[in-house]
């Protein structure tokens, strides 16, 4: 079955005033310009992805290398605290929530093997891999074949997203599961067309249905 309860267990920890960096401030301003144009969700996601891509990766291999895109240098996108994981589950760090609720930016930090449930989203979404590698399985929901039967999920695509990879989507057709299939920490940036500081999560439904794989 699909549950509509917000999935907060792994994506908790939203803060009212998260710390920021100059590079993140620049990204926020670029996204604000796109979202403010009021275009269709799929078009907005595409254009936000174009703004996010140049900020990903760089010399992001080390947690503390000066001048790296993921370290302590002047061009760092994330603070050291925003790159910290959780040994129990993947961790969400709220980076920005627009005051009018029109978009939010979060960093998800994945230790090896950590994964999401199968889920969809409350809004359009753009994801970009900043460090490591994210694995994704996308699904299509098939209705029940006969009265009283059960709907099921069909896996449509498996994707491995390396550093710098960006993808955007808008409901419907946004059901997927994501995990860290590599041997090191992975970090991804996610931009949502919703107020994550209020909702706590981008997840609309968690799917507990038979799947073909």
C-alpha positions as CSV (number, residue, x, y, z in Angstrom):
1,X,0.0,0.0,0.0
2,X,1.0,3.6,-0.3
3,X,1.0,5.8,2.8
4,X,0.5,9.5,2.7
5,X,2.1,10.2,6.1
6,X,5.1,12.4,5.8
7,X,8.3,10.3,6.1
8,X,10.4,12.2,8.7
9,X,12.5,9.5,10.3
10,X,15.5,9.7,8.0
11,X,15.0,13.3,6.9
12,X,14.5,15.0,10.2
13,X,16.6,17.9,11.6
14,X,15.3,20.9,9.8
15,X,16.7,24.2,11.3
16,X,15.1,27.7,11.2
17,X,18.4,29.5,10.4
18,X,20.9,27.1,8.8
19,X,24.5,28.4,8.4
20,X,25.5,29.4,4.9
21,X,28.5,30.0,2.7
22,X,29.2,32.6,0.0
23,X,28.9,29.9,-2.7
24,X,25.6,28.7,-1.3
25,X,24.3,32.2,-1.2
26,X,25.1,32.6,-4.9
27,X,23.3,29.4,-5.7
28,X,20.2,30.5,-3.7
29,X,20.1,33.8,-5.7
30,X,20.3,31.9,-9.0
31,X,17.5,29.5,-8.0
32,X,15.4,32.4,-6.7
33,X,15.6,34.0,-10.1
34,X,14.4,30.9,-11.8
35,X,11.6,30.1,-9.4
36,X,10.4,33.7,-9.5
37,X,9.5,33.4,-13.2
38,X,6.5,31.2,-12.2
39,X,6.9,28.6,-15.0
40,X,5.5,25.1,-15.2
41,X,7.0,22.6,-12.6
42,X,8.8,20.5,-15.2
43,X,10.3,23.6,-16.9
44,X,11.3,25.1,-13.5
45,X,13.0,21.8,-12.5
46,X,15.0,21.8,-15.8
47,X,16.2,25.4,-15.4
48,X,17.0,24.9,-11.7
49,X,19.2,21.9,-12.7
50,X,21.1,24.2,-15.1
51,X,21.9,26.5,-12.1
52,X,22.8,23.7,-9.7
53,X,25.2,21.8,-12.0
54,X,28.1,24.3,-12.0
55,X,28.2,24.2,-8.1
56,X,28.6,20.5,-7.8
57,X,31.9,18.6,-7.3
58,X,35.1,20.3,-8.0
59,X,37.8,19.1,-5.6
60,X,35.3,17.5,-3.4
61,X,37.1,14.3,-2.5
62,X,38.4,15.4,0.9
63,X,36.5,16.6,3.9
64,X,39.1,19.3,4.8
65,X,41.2,20.2,1.8
66,X,41.7,23.9,1.6
67,X,40.2,25.5,-1.5
68,X,38.1,22.4,-2.4
69,X,34.4,22.6,-3.3
70,X,33.6,20.5,-0.3
71,X,36.2,21.6,2.2
72,X,37.1,24.7,4.2
73,X,38.3,27.0,1.3
74,X,36.7,30.2,0.2
75,X,34.8,28.4,-2.5
76,X,33.3,25.7,-0.3
77,X,29.6,25.1,-0.9
78,X,28.9,23.3,2.4
79,X,30.2,23.8,5.9
80,X,31.9,20.9,7.7
81,X,28.8,20.3,9.8
82,X,26.7,20.0,6.7
83,X,28.8,17.2,5.4
84,X,28.4,15.0,8.5
85,X,26.5,11.7,8.1
86,X,24.7,9.5,10.6
87,X,25.7,5.9,11.2
88,X,22.0,4.8,11.5
89,X,20.5,6.3,8.4
90,X,21.1,8.8,5.6
91,X,21.0,12.4,7.0
92,X,19.3,15.5,5.8
93,X,20.8,19.0,6.3
94,X,18.5,21.9,5.5
95,X,20.6,24.5,3.7
96,X,18.0,27.1,2.7
97,X,14.2,27.6,2.9
98,X,12.9,30.5,0.9
99,X,10.8,32.8,3.2
100,X,7.8,32.6,0.9
101,X,7.9,28.8,0.9
102,X,8.5,28.6,-2.9
103,X,11.7,26.4,-2.7
104,X,14.1,24.7,-0.3
105,X,17.6,23.3,-0.6
106,X,18.9,20.4,1.4
107,X,22.1,18.3,1.4
108,X,21.6,14.6,1.9
109,X,24.6,12.7,3.3
110,X,24.8,9.0,2.7
111,X,27.2,6.5,4.3
112,X,27.8,3.3,2.3
113,X,24.7,1.1,2.0
114,X,22.2,3.7,3.3
115,X,19.0,4.0,1.3
116,X,15.5,5.5,1.1
117,X,12.2,3.7,0.9
118,X,10.3,3.7,-2.4
119,X,8.6,7.0,-2.4
120,X,7.4,10.0,-4.4
121,X,7.4,13.7,-3.7
122,X,5.3,16.7,-2.7
123,X,6.6,18.9,-5.5
124,X,9.1,19.3,-8.4
125,X,12.6,18.3,-7.4
126,X,16.1,18.6,-8.7
127,X,19.0,16.5,-7.4
128,X,22.7,16.8,-8.1
129,X,25.6,14.6,-6.8
130,X,28.3,16.6,-5.0
131,X,30.5,13.8,-3.8
132,X,30.6,10.0,-4.3
133,X,27.9,8.2,-6.3
134,X,24.2,7.8,-6.0
135,X,22.3,4.7,-7.2
136,X,18.6,5.1,-8.2
137,X,15.8,2.8,-9.2
138,X,12.8,4.3,-10.9
139,X,9.3,2.8,-10.8
140,X,6.0,3.0,-12.6
141,X,2.8,2.3,-10.6
142,X,0.4,-0.2,-12.3
143,X,-3.2,-0.4,-11.2
144,X,-4.8,-3.6,-10.0
145,X,-5.5,-6.0,-12.9
146,X,-9.0,-6.9,-11.5
147,X,-11.4,-5.8,-8.8
148,X,-10.1,-6.5,-5.4
149,X,-6.6,-7.0,-6.7
150,X,-3.4,-5.2,-5.7
151,X,-1.6,-2.4,-7.5
152,X,2.1,-3.1,-8.1
153,X,5.3,-1.3,-9.0
154,X,7.3,-2.0,-12.1
155,X,11.0,-1.0,-12.2
156,X,11.6,1.0,-15.3
157,X,15.2,2.1,-15.0
158,X,18.4,1.8,-12.9
159,X,20.7,4.8,-12.9
160,X,24.1,5.4,-11.4
161,X,24.7,9.1,-10.8
162,X,28.4,10.2,-10.5
163,X,29.7,13.5,-9.2
164,X,28.2,16.3,-11.3
165,X,25.1,14.3,-12.4
166,X,21.9,16.3,-12.3
167,X,18.3,15.1,-12.7
168,X,15.0,16.9,-12.3
169,X,11.4,15.7,-12.3
170,X,7.9,16.7,-11.3
171,X,4.9,14.6,-10.1
172,X,3.4,12.4,-11.3
173,X,5.8,9.8,-12.5
174,X,8.4,10.5,-9.8
175,X,8.5,7.2,-7.8
176,X,11.9,6.0,-7.0
177,X,14.4,4.6,-4.4
178,X,17.9,6.0,-3.9
179,X,20.9,4.5,-2.2
180,X,24.7,4.8,-1.8
181,X,26.1,1.8,-3.6
182,X,29.8,2.9,-3.3
183,X,32.4,2.4,-0.6
184,X,32.7,6.1,0.5
185,X,30.4,8.8,1.7
186,X,28.1,10.3,-0.9
187,X,26.6,13.8,-0.7
188,X,23.8,15.1,-2.9
189,X,22.1,18.5,-3.2
190,X,18.3,18.5,-3.6
191,X,16.2,21.5,-4.5
192,X,12.4,21.2,-3.9
193,X,9.5,23.4,-4.8
194,X,8.2,23.3,-1.2
195,X,9.0,24.5,2.3
196,X,11.0,21.7,3.8
197,X,11.6,23.7,7.0
198,X,7.8,23.3,7.6
199,X,7.1,19.9,6.1
200,X,10.3,18.2,7.4
201,X,10.5,16.0,4.3
202,X,10.0,16.1,0.5
203,X,8.3,12.7,0.6
204,X,4.6,12.6,-0.2
205,X,4.0,8.8,-0.1
206,X,6.0,5.7,0.9
207,X,5.1,2.7,-1.2
208,X,4.8,-0.7,0.3
209,X,3.7,-2.6,-2.8
210,X,4.8,-5.7,-4.7
211,X,7.6,-4.8,-7.1
212,X,8.9,-6.8,-10.0
213,X,12.5,-6.3,-8.8
